Amino acid sequence: MAKCCAGCGFLAVRNIETRNLEEVEFESRQIGNMRGRYHYMPICFVMAANFGEEIEELRHLPENETRQNEMGEVIWPKWDDLRKTVFSKERPCESFTRWQQGFTPKEHREMIDHQAMVKWQAEREDTDRLWREKQEKIRSRTEWGRYIFLALFGIIAVVIGVILGHFIK
């Protein structure tokens, strides 16, 4: 299924002060800027994409040849433009998780793990319930077998008792 990284909860940026991976904020997802306390290169938390390699490839394409204005400042390509291109690229990704604002990539991973655990637990409980129901049926059949055996044994004992009673008289 094709998705773009701009909408994924695993799009991360490293805080250069704390070295923690943090969520990429809405504006940065839309226009590609990574200003302030963040490292300039975004990271895919689950390593499904290598943004550094993709941006380097983009930088070396003929259409992205560096252009400067009259004062020598780079006007194209800017890092923001390259990051935006990479973020908005449609790509097949099995790890895509819809971004929920305010959650770090780690918290997105924990949400997925929790959902998987709840699903596994529900399946395990269903399997356990089915096994208990099967065991109950087996137990019930076994009990009916015992009752029938005891009834037949009692009838046979009575018949033998009557027959022996006639011979003893």
Protein Blocks (a to p, Z undefined) as FASTA:
>chain_A
ZZdfklpckbccddfklopacdddfklmmnopaghjbcfbdcdfklpacfklmmmmmmmp
mklgccddfkopafbdcfklmmmmmmmpccddfkbccddehiafklmmmmmmmmmmmmmm
mmmmmmmmmmmmmmmmmmmmmmmmmmmmmmmmmmmmmmmmmmmmmmmZZ
